[in-house]
Amino acid sequence: MKYDYVIVGSGLFGAVFAHEMTKKGKKCLVLEKREHIGGNIYTESTSNINVHKYGAHIFHTNDKDIWDYVNQFVSFNNYINSPVAIYKDELYNLPFNMNTFSKLWGIKKPSEAKEIIEEQIKNSGITEPTNLEEQAIKMVGIDIYEKLIKGYTKKQWGREPKKLPAFIIKRLPLRFTYDNNYFNDKYQGIPEGGYTLLIEKLLDNVDLKLSVDFLDDIEKYESMGNKIVYTGPIDALFDYKLGMLEYRGLRFESMEMNSENFQGNAVVNYTEEHIEYTRIIEHKHFESVNTDTTIITKEYPSEWKLGDERYYPVNDAKNQDLYNKYRKLAGEKKNYILGGRLAEYKYYDMHIVIRSALNAVRKEV
């Protein structure tokens, strides 16, 4: 069968594009390399708990149109992301807020916290940050950096913070209130029933093939569609002929425990470098389900190698330059549409991926 669009990948970009084009009467085929749909937002029900198989995903946005868009398929709960961090058996609230500052320095007022942070920044002598370490200290001072950022960052990226670009840390929330809500976005939550249900609704009435790798037979699948929507790794599309883009990997260690509640929170970060995992996820707290057991997942950052799942792009100057060269090559494929975090080599929040897919649809029609 000839399709209007052969869509490579069933993550959010591919699923939204397929849904919208199918609504417009176009014939779409989605090819998924994995044995399941959804990409990295895939959730799997185990013992009545929706387990985030590829790490925690919390939907958040200020874009009401996107919020309304996803809610037409599934209902979202009112989960508020309020992670905590543990350093040497001491517990700190994230994002860095007045609860954090009070625990660190025994103070109560925002003015006291600001004075301490400003003094530490002044004493550091940093004016124009050139790397992640300097950027972090310029934002939050030395105490917070040493206890809650340095070790976690070294584990997460496998590199000294001094060797990482400054922009990586610029997303770091910092507020002088007793508000533990990590995101400032107006809308946030978790799909009731898990993210897989959202993808299933998006792909309703769309032809789908699982366990099919587009790259194994590109010419065959190209011949099946008038256009190709590609959401896979951009360097793999060109058989890595210019070199391989770098990522950080993750290893997950999950276990079901004969306990109703293990840590009392969905996300707990461990910031000391000698503790190999960066955080523990307790999945039932995302949806507040009532079960006799609980499932936790420890996340271990790792060096990525070919064959591993790709998680975090290493967006330093070298890799960005290589990506730009691949993007130029992709521009020569006139019947291709590229989208999503792997094809664009970016760390994307979910609402931005959806907006990007909707924009791609709008451009097509």
C-alpha positions as CSV (number, residue, x, y, z in Angstrom):
1,M,0.0,0.0,0.0
2,K,1.2,3.5,-0.8
3,Y,0.9,6.0,2.1
4,D,0.8,9.7,2.2
5,Y,3.2,9.6,5.2
6,V,5.5,6.9,6.6
7,I,6.2,8.1,10.1
8,V,9.3,6.7,11.8
9,G,8.7,6.5,15.6
10,S,5.6,6.4,17.8
11,G,6.7,8.9,20.4
12,L,4.8,12.2,20.9
13,F,6.0,13.9,17.7
14,G,5.2,10.9,15.4
15,A,1.9,10.1,17.2
16,V,0.6,13.7,17.1
17,F,1.6,14.1,13.5
18,A,-0.1,10.8,12.5
19,H,-3.3,11.6,14.4
20,E,-3.7,15.0,12.8
21,M,-2.9,13.9,9.3
22,T,-5.3,10.9,9.6
23,K,-8.0,13.3,10.7
24,K,-7.4,15.3,7.5
25,G,-7.9,12.1,5.4
26,K,-4.3,11.3,4.8
27,K,-3.1,7.7,5.0
28,C,-0.3,7.2,7.6
29,L,1.9,4.3,8.5
30,V,3.8,4.4,11.8
31,L,7.0,2.3,12.1
32,E,8.2,1.7,15.6
33,K,11.6,0.1,16.3
34,R,10.6,-1.0,19.8
35,E,8.1,-3.7,20.8
36,H,5.8,-1.0,22.2
37,I,4.4,2.4,21.3
38,G,5.2,5.7,23.0
39,G,9.0,6.1,22.8
40,N,10.4,7.2,26.1
41,I,7.1,8.2,27.6
42,Y,5.9,4.6,27.6
43,T,4.3,3.4,30.8
44,E,3.5,-0.2,31.7
45,S,0.9,-1.3,34.3
46,T,2.4,-3.6,36.9
47,S,0.4,-4.5,40.0
48,N,-2.0,-1.7,39.2
49,I,0.9,0.8,39.2
50,N,1.8,2.7,36.0
51,V,5.6,2.4,35.8
52,H,7.5,5.0,33.8
53,K,9.8,2.6,32.0
54,Y,12.3,5.2,30.7
55,G,12.4,7.6,33.6
56,A,9.9,10.0,35.2
57,H,7.8,12.2,32.9
58,I,5.7,15.0,34.3
59,F,3.6,17.0,31.9
60,H,3.8,20.7,32.4
61,T,3.0,23.8,30.3
62,N,1.7,27.3,30.3
63,D,0.3,26.7,26.8
64,K,-3.5,26.3,27.3
65,D,-4.0,25.2,23.8
66,I,-1.6,22.3,24.3
67,W,-3.1,21.5,27.7
68,D,-6.6,21.4,26.1
69,Y,-5.2,19.3,23.2
70,V,-3.9,16.4,25.4
71,N,-6.9,16.5,27.7
72,Q,-9.2,15.7,24.8
73,F,-7.6,12.2,24.7
74,V,-7.1,11.4,28.4
75,S,-7.8,13.0,31.8
76,F,-4.8,14.4,33.7
77,N,-4.6,14.3,37.5
78,N,-3.4,17.3,39.6
79,Y,0.1,15.9,40.4
80,I,2.5,18.6,41.4
81,N,6.2,17.8,41.0
82,S,7.9,18.5,44.4
83,P,11.1,16.4,44.4
84,V,13.5,16.3,47.3
85,A,17.3,15.8,47.5
86,I,19.3,13.8,50.0
87,Y,22.9,14.8,50.9
88,K,24.6,12.9,53.7
89,D,21.3,11.8,55.3
90,E,20.0,15.4,55.2
91,L,16.9,16.1,53.2
92,Y,16.4,19.3,51.1
93,N,13.5,20.5,49.1
94,L,13.8,21.1,45.3
95,P,13.6,23.5,43.6
96,F,16.0,25.6,45.7
97,N,13.6,27.6,47.8
98,M,13.1,29.0,51.3
99,N,12.7,25.5,52.7
100,T,16.1,24.6,51.2
101,F,17.8,27.8,52.5
102,S,16.3,27.4,56.0
103,K,17.6,23.9,56.3
104,L,21.1,25.0,55.0
105,W,21.6,28.1,57.1
106,G,18.9,28.2,59.8
107,I,17.3,31.3,58.4
108,K,13.6,32.2,57.9
109,K,13.4,35.4,55.7
110,P,14.0,35.8,52.0
111,S,16.2,38.8,52.7
112,E,18.5,36.6,54.8
113,A,18.8,34.0,52.1
114,K,19.5,36.6,49.4
115,E,22.2,38.2,51.6
116,I,24.0,34.8,52.1
117,I,23.8,33.9,48.4
118,E,24.9,37.3,47.2
119,E,27.9,37.3,49.6
120,Q,29.0,33.8,48.4
121,I,28.7,34.9,44.7
122,K,30.7,38.0,45.5
123,N,33.4,36.0,47.2
124,S,33.6,33.6,44.3
125,G,34.8,36.4,42.0
126,I,32.9,35.0,39.1
127,T,31.5,37.7,36.8
128,E,31.2,36.0,33.4
129,P,30.6,32.2,33.8
130,T,32.4,30.1,31.2
131,N,31.4,26.6,32.4
132,L,28.7,24.8,34.4
133,E,30.4,25.1,37.7
134,E,30.9,28.9,37.4
135,Q,27.3,29.3,36.1
136,A,25.9,27.4,39.1
137,I,27.9,29.3,41.7
138,K,26.9,32.6,40.0
139,M,23.3,31.6,40.4
140,V,23.1,29.9,43.8
141,G,26.4,30.4,45.7
142,I,29.0,27.9,46.8
143,D,27.0,26.0,49.6
144,I,24.2,24.9,47.3
145,Y,26.5,24.1,44.5
146,E,28.8,21.9,46.7
147,K,26.0,20.0,48.4
148,L,23.2,19.7,45.8
149,I,24.7,20.3,42.4
150,K,28.3,19.2,42.0
151,G,28.1,15.5,42.8
152,Y,24.8,15.0,41.0
153,T,26.1,16.8,37.9
154,K,29.3,14.7,37.8
155,K,27.2,11.5,38.0
156,Q,24.7,12.7,35.4
157,W,27.1,13.8,32.8
158,G,30.2,11.7,33.6
159,R,32.3,14.8,33.4
160,E,33.7,17.5,35.7
161,P,31.3,20.4,35.9
162,K,34.2,22.7,34.9
163,K,34.3,20.9,31.5
164,L,30.5,21.3,30.8
165,P,28.9,24.2,29.0
166,A,27.3,26.8,31.2
167,F,23.9,26.7,29.5
168,I,23.1,23.2,30.9
169,I,22.4,24.7,34.3
170,K,20.4,27.7,33.3
171,R,17.1,25.9,33.6
172,L,17.7,25.6,37.4
173,P,14.7,27.1,39.3
174,L,15.5,29.3,42.2
175,R,12.9,31.1,44.3
176,F,12.6,32.9,47.6
177,T,9.3,31.5,48.7
178,Y,8.3,28.4,50.6
179,D,6.8,26.9,47.5
180,N,8.0,23.3,46.7
181,N,6.4,23.2,43.2
182,Y,9.3,22.5,40.9
183,F,7.6,24.0,37.8
184,N,6.2,27.5,37.4
185,D,3.8,26.3,34.7
186,K,0.1,26.9,35.2
187,Y,-0.9,23.4,34.0
188,Q,0.7,20.1,35.1
189,G,-0.2,16.6,35.8
190,I,0.1,12.9,34.9
191,P,-2.4,11.1,32.5
192,E,-4.8,9.0,34.5
193,G,-4.1,5.5,33.2
194,G,-0.5,6.4,32.0
195,Y,1.1,7.9,29.0
196,T,0.7,4.8,26.9
197,L,-3.1,5.4,27.0
198,L,-2.5,8.9,25.5
199,I,-0.4,7.4,22.6
200,E,-3.0,4.7,22.0
201,K,-5.7,7.3,21.6
202,L,-3.5,9.4,19.2
203,L,-2.8,6.3,17.1
204,D,-6.3,5.1,16.9
205,N,-7.2,4.4,13.2
206,V,-3.5,4.7,12.2
207,D,-1.6,1.8,10.6
208,L,1.1,0.7,12.9
209,K,4.0,-1.8,12.7
210,L,6.0,-2.6,15.8
211,S,9.6,-4.0,16.0
212,V,10.4,-2.5,12.6
213,D,13.6,-0.6,12.1
214,F,13.2,1.9,9.3
215,L,17.0,2.1,8.9
216,D,17.3,-1.6,8.2
217,D,15.6,-1.1,4.8
218,I,15.4,2.6,4.0
219,E,14.7,2.3,0.3
220,K,11.8,-0.1,0.9
221,Y,10.0,2.1,3.4
222,E,10.7,5.3,1.4
223,S,9.0,3.7,-1.5
224,M,5.9,3.1,0.7
225,G,5.3,6.8,1.4
226,N,5.1,10.1,-0.5
227,K,6.8,11.7,2.5
228,I,8.8,10.4,5.4
229,V,8.4,11.8,8.9
230,Y,11.6,10.9,10.7
231,T,12.0,11.1,14.5
232,G,15.0,8.9,14.9
233,P,18.7,9.8,15.4
234,I,19.8,12.2,12.7
235,D,23.3,10.8,12.5
236,A,22.0,7.2,12.1
237,L,19.9,8.4,9.1
238,F,23.2,9.1,7.3
239,D,24.9,6.0,8.6
240,Y,27.2,8.1,10.8
241,K,29.3,9.2,7.8
242,L,30.3,12.5,9.4
243,G,30.8,11.0,12.9
244,M,28.6,10.0,15.8
245,L,26.7,12.4,18.0
246,E,27.3,11.9,21.8
247,Y,24.6,11.2,24.4
248,R,24.4,10.2,28.0
249,G,22.8,6.9,28.7
250,L,20.7,5.7,31.6
251,R,20.3,2.3,33.3
252,F,17.2,1.5,35.3
253,E,17.0,-0.9,38.2
254,S,13.4,-1.5,39.2
255,M,12.0,-3.6,42.0
256,E,8.6,-4.3,43.5
257,M,8.6,-4.1,47.3
258,N,6.2,-5.6,49.8
259,S,5.5,-2.2,51.3
260,E,2.7,0.4,50.7
261,N,5.2,3.3,50.7
262,F,9.0,3.3,50.3
263,Q,10.1,6.9,50.3
264,G,6.9,9.0,50.6
265,N,7.6,11.0,47.4
266,A,7.7,10.3,43.6
267,V,11.2,11.6,43.1
268,V,14.1,11.7,45.5
269,N,17.5,12.8,44.2
270,Y,20.8,11.6,45.7
271,T,23.4,14.3,45.2
272,E,26.6,12.7,46.6
273,E,29.0,11.5,44.0
274,H,29.8,8.2,45.6
275,I,26.2,7.0,45.5
276,E,26.0,5.6,41.9
277,Y,22.4,6.4,41.1
278,T,21.1,9.9,40.7
279,R,17.6,9.4,41.9
280,I,14.9,6.9,43.0
281,I,11.4,7.1,41.4
282,E,8.5,5.6,43.3
283,H,5.9,5.3,40.6
284,K,2.7,5.0,42.6
285,H,3.0,8.6,43.9
286,F,2.5,10.0,40.4
287,E,-1.1,8.8,40.5
288,S,-1.7,8.3,44.2
289,V,-2.9,4.7,43.7
290,N,-3.9,2.5,46.6
291,T,-1.9,-0.7,46.4
292,D,-0.4,-3.1,49.0
293,T,3.0,-3.0,47.2
294,T,5.1,-0.3,45.6
295,I,7.6,-0.2,42.7
296,I,10.7,1.8,42.8
297,T,13.3,2.5,40.1
298,K,16.9,3.6,40.6
299,E,18.4,5.6,37.8
300,Y,22.1,5.1,37.0
301,P,23.7,7.5,34.4
302,S,26.1,5.9,32.0
303,E,28.3,6.6,29.1
304,W,26.3,6.0,25.9
305,K,27.5,3.6,23.2
306,L,25.9,2.5,20.0
307,G,23.1,0.1,20.6
308,D,22.0,1.8,23.9
309,E,19.0,4.0,24.2
310,R,19.8,7.7,23.8
311,Y,18.7,10.0,26.6
312,Y,20.5,13.3,27.0
313,P,22.3,14.9,24.1
314,V,25.7,16.3,24.9
315,N,25.1,19.8,23.4
316,D,28.6,21.1,23.6
317,A,30.2,23.1,20.7
318,K,31.7,20.0,19.1
319,N,28.5,18.0,19.0
320,Q,26.4,21.0,18.0
321,D,28.7,21.7,15.0
322,L,28.4,18.0,14.0
323,Y,24.6,18.2,14.3
324,N,24.5,21.3,12.1
325,K,26.3,19.5,9.4
326,Y,23.9,16.6,9.5
327,R,21.0,19.0,9.5
328,K,22.4,20.5,6.3
329,L,22.4,17.1,4.7
330,A,18.9,16.4,5.9
331,G,17.8,19.6,4.1
332,E,18.7,18.0,0.8
333,K,16.0,15.3,1.5
334,K,13.1,17.2,0.2
335,N,10.5,14.5,1.0
336,Y,11.6,14.3,4.6
337,I,10.2,16.0,7.7
338,L,12.4,15.8,10.8
339,G,11.1,16.3,14.3
340,G,11.5,15.3,17.9
341,R,14.5,15.1,20.3
342,L,16.6,12.6,18.4
343,A,16.2,14.1,14.9
344,E,16.7,17.6,16.3
345,Y,19.4,16.6,18.9
346,K,17.6,18.6,21.7
347,Y,16.3,17.9,25.1
348,Y,12.6,18.7,24.7
349,D,9.8,19.1,27.2
350,M,6.7,17.2,26.1
351,H,4.5,20.2,25.4
352,I,7.1,21.6,23.1
353,V,7.3,18.4,21.1
354,I,3.5,18.4,20.7
355,R,3.6,22.1,19.6
356,S,6.4,21.3,17.2
357,A,4.4,18.4,15.7
358,L,1.3,20.6,15.3
359,N,3.4,23.2,13.6
360,A,4.8,20.6,11.2
361,V,1.2,19.6,10.4
362,R,0.2,23.2,9.8
363,K,3.1,23.7,7.5
364,E,2.1,20.6,5.5
365,V,-1.5,21.7,4.9
